[in-house]
Amino acid sequence: MKIFFRRYISEFVYGAVDGTVTTFAVVAASAGAGISSAVILILGIANLIADGFSMGASAYLAASAEHEESARDTQKRASPKIIGTVTFLAFVAVGSVPVLPYLVDVVASLKTPSTSLFYVSSALTAVAFLAIGFTKGKVGNQSPWREATVTLLLGAVAAGLAYFAGDVLAAWLGVQL
């Protein structure tokens, strides 16, 4: 298992970071615009399915092209199918973290204040970024805490931009939800 994970760490990181960033961007922009929990959940899940499939398919197609290009190479290449699958699964599994509070709120009919849900989502997303970076550092024989910090900072910038865009666009367009 360790050899498998080491071989596909880049696909795991790629899928996990992109899944977390894009899903949290949907959550942050929606929260910034004042959209309801149920709508945030719907948008988040739709993002996970569509973008996750797109990422996995793109990773597969890119790996297939590279595999065909280097067919004469004697070095054993990673399977394009596994590359696409790992990317997709990492995207969906880790990318689902930002919508978990909204899922619990909607399914359990808790009616939690949107600000509280956003704070919980932000905290869980930060933990996900730290875990991705830490894992990358451990597997790649780099400083796990440095990689965790870098991943968290990059994710925080993307999240801040999304929240700001949602807030500003909602105000600019006069959207009140």
Contacts in CASP RR format, 6 or more apart in sequence:
PFRMAT RR
TARGET T0000
AUTHOR 0000-0000-0000
METHOD contacts of the structure
MODEL  1
MKIFFRRYISEFVYGAVDGTVTTFAVVAASAGAGISSAVILILGIANLIA
DGFSMGASAYLAASAEHEESARDTQKRASPKIIGTVTFLAFVAVGSVPVL
PYLVDVVASLKTPSTSLFYVSSALTAVAFLAIGFTKGKVGNQSPWREATV
TLLLGAVAAGLAYFAGDVLAAWLGVQL
5 12 0 8 1.000
5 139 0 8 1.000
6 139 0 8 1.000
6 140 0 8 1.000
7 78 0 8 1.000
8 78 0 8 1.000
8 82 0 8 1.000
8 83 0 8 1.000
8 86 0 8 1.000
9 135 0 8 1.000
9 136 0 8 1.000
9 139 0 8 1.000
9 140 0 8 1.000
11 59 0 8 1.000
11 83 0 8 1.000
11 84 0 8 1.000
11 86 0 8 1.000
11 87 0 8 1.000
11 90 0 8 1.000
12 86 0 8 1.000
12 87 0 8 1.000
12 90 0 8 1.000
12 135 0 8 1.000
13 90 0 8 1.000
13 132 0 8 1.000
13 133 0 8 1.000
13 135 0 8 1.000
13 136 0 8 1.000
14 55 0 8 1.000
14 59 0 8 1.000
14 87 0 8 1.000
14 90 0 8 1.000
15 52 0 8 1.000
15 55 0 8 1.000
15 56 0 8 1.000
15 87 0 8 1.000
15 88 0 8 1.000
15 90 0 8 1.000
15 91 0 8 1.000
15 94 0 8 1.000
16 90 0 8 1.000
16 91 0 8 1.000
16 93 0 8 1.000
16 94 0 8 1.000
16 95 0 8 1.000
16 128 0 8 1.000
16 132 0 8 1.000
17 129 0 8 1.000
17 132 0 8 1.000
17 151 0 8 1.000
17 154 0 8 1.000
17 155 0 8 1.000
18 51 0 8 1.000
18 55 0 8 1.000
18 91 0 8 1.000
19 48 0 8 1.000
19 51 0 8 1.000
19 52 0 8 1.000
19 55 0 8 1.000
19 90 0 8 1.000
19 91 0 8 1.000
19 92 0 8 1.000
19 94 0 8 1.000
19 95 0 8 1.000
20 94 0 8 1.000
20 95 0 8 1.000
20 97 0 8 1.000
20 98 0 8 1.000
20 125 0 8 1.000
20 128 0 8 1.000
20 129 0 8 1.000
20 132 0 8 1.000
20 155 0 8 1.000
21 154 0 8 1.000
21 155 0 8 1.000
21 158 0 8 1.000
21 159 0 8 1.000
22 47 0 8 1.000
22 51 0 8 1.000
22 95 0 8 1.000
23 44 0 8 1.000
23 47 0 8 1.000
23 48 0 8 1.000
23 95 0 8 1.000
23 96 0 8 1.000
23 97 0 8 1.000
23 98 0 8 1.000
23 99 0 8 1.000
24 95 0 8 1.000
24 98 0 8 1.000
24 121 0 8 1.000
24 122 0 8 1.000
24 125 0 8 1.000
24 155 0 8 1.000
24 158 0 8 1.000
24 159 0 8 1.000
24 162 0 8 1.000
25 158 0 8 1.000
25 159 0 8 1.000
25 161 0 8 1.000
25 162 0 8 1.000
26 40 0 8 1.000
26 43 0 8 1.000
26 44 0 8 1.000
26 47 0 8 1.000
26 98 0 8 1.000
26 162 0 8 1.000
27 40 0 8 1.000
27 44 0 8 1.000
27 98 0 8 1.000
27 99 0 8 1.000
27 102 0 8 1.000
27 118 0 8 1.000
27 121 0 8 1.000
27 125 0 8 1.000
28 118 0 8 1.000
28 122 0 8 1.000
28 159 0 8 1.000
28 160 0 8 1.000
28 162 0 8 1.000
28 163 0 8 1.000
28 166 0 8 1.000
29 162 0 8 1.000
29 163 0 8 1.000
29 165 0 8 1.000
29 166 0 8 1.000
30 39 0 8 1.000
30 40 0 8 1.000
30 43 0 8 1.000
30 166 0 8 1.000
31 40 0 8 1.000
31 114 0 8 1.000
31 117 0 8 1.000
31 118 0 8 1.000
31 121 0 8 1.000
31 163 0 8 1.000
32 163 0 8 1.000
32 166 0 8 1.000
32 167 0 8 1.000
32 170 0 8 1.000
33 166 0 8 1.000
33 167 0 8 1.000
33 169 0 8 1.000
33 170 0 8 1.000
33 175 0 8 1.000
33 177 0 8 1.000
34 114 0 8 1.000
34 170 0 8 1.000
34 177 0 8 1.000
35 43 0 8 1.000
35 177 0 8 1.000
36 114 0 8 1.000
36 177 0 8 1.000
37 102 0 8 1.000
37 105 0 8 1.000
37 106 0 8 1.000
37 112 0 8 1.000
37 114 0 8 1.000
37 117 0 8 1.000
38 102 0 8 1.000
38 106 0 8 1.000
40 99 0 8 1.000
40 102 0 8 1.000
40 117 0 8 1.000
41 99 0 8 1.000
41 102 0 8 1.000
41 103 0 8 1.000
41 106 0 8 1.000
44 98 0 8 1.000
44 99 0 8 1.000
44 102 0 8 1.000
45 99 0 8 1.000
48 91 0 8 1.000
48 92 0 8 1.000
48 95 0 8 1.000
48 96 0 8 1.000
48 99 0 8 1.000
49 92 0 8 1.000
51 91 0 8 1.000
52 87 0 8 1.000
52 88 0 8 1.000
52 91 0 8 1.000
52 92 0 8 1.000
53 88 0 8 1.000
55 87 0 8 1.000
55 88 0 8 1.000
55 91 0 8 1.000
56 84 0 8 1.000
56 85 0 8 1.000
56 87 0 8 1.000
56 88 0 8 1.000
56 91 0 8 1.000
57 84 0 8 1.000
57 88 0 8 1.000
59 83 0 8 1.000
59 84 0 8 1.000
59 86 0 8 1.000
59 87 0 8 1.000
59 88 0 8 1.000
60 80 0 8 1.000
60 81 0 8 1.000
60 83 0 8 1.000
60 84 0 8 1.000
60 85 0 8 1.000
60 87 0 8 1.000
61 80 0 8 1.000
63 77 0 8 1.000
63 78 0 8 1.000
63 79 0 8 1.000
63 80 0 8 1.000
63 83 0 8 1.000
63 84 0 8 1.000
64 80 0 8 1.000
66 77 0 8 1.000
67 77 0 8 1.000
67 80 0 8 1.000
70 77 0 8 1.000
94 128 0 8 1.000
94 131 0 8 1.000
94 132 0 8 1.000
95 128 0 8 1.000
97 124 0 8 1.000
97 125 0 8 1.000
97 127 0 8 1.000
97 128 0 8 1.000
98 121 0 8 1.000
98 124 0 8 1.000
98 125 0 8 1.000
98 128 0 8 1.000
99 121 0 8 1.000
100 121 0 8 1.000
100 124 0 8 1.000
101 112 0 8 1.000
101 117 0 8 1.000
101 120 0 8 1.000
101 121 0 8 1.000
101 124 0 8 1.000
102 117 0 8 1.000
102 121 0 8 1.000
104 110 0 8 1.000
105 111 0 8 1.000
105 112 0 8 1.000
105 117 0 8 1.000
122 159 0 8 1.000
125 155 0 8 1.000
125 159 0 8 1.000
126 152 0 8 1.000
126 156 0 8 1.000
129 148 0 8 1.000
129 151 0 8 1.000
129 152 0 8 1.000
129 154 0 8 1.000
129 155 0 8 1.000
129 156 0 8 1.000
130 148 0 8 1.000
130 149 0 8 1.000
130 151 0 8 1.000
130 152 0 8 1.000
131 148 0 8 1.000
132 148 0 8 1.000
132 151 0 8 1.000
133 144 0 8 1.000
133 147 0 8 1.000
133 148 0 8 1.000
133 150 0 8 1.000
133 151 0 8 1.000
133 152 0 8 1.000
134 144 0 8 1.000
134 145 0 8 1.000
134 147 0 8 1.000
134 148 0 8 1.000
135 144 0 8 1.000
136 142 0 8 1.000
136 144 0 8 1.000
136 147 0 8 1.000
136 151 0 8 1.000
137 143 0 8 1.000
137 144 0 8 1.000
137 146 0 8 1.000
137 147 0 8 1.000
137 148 0 8 1.000
138 144 0 8 1.000
169 175 0 8 1.000
170 176 0 8 1.000
170 177 0 8 1.000
END
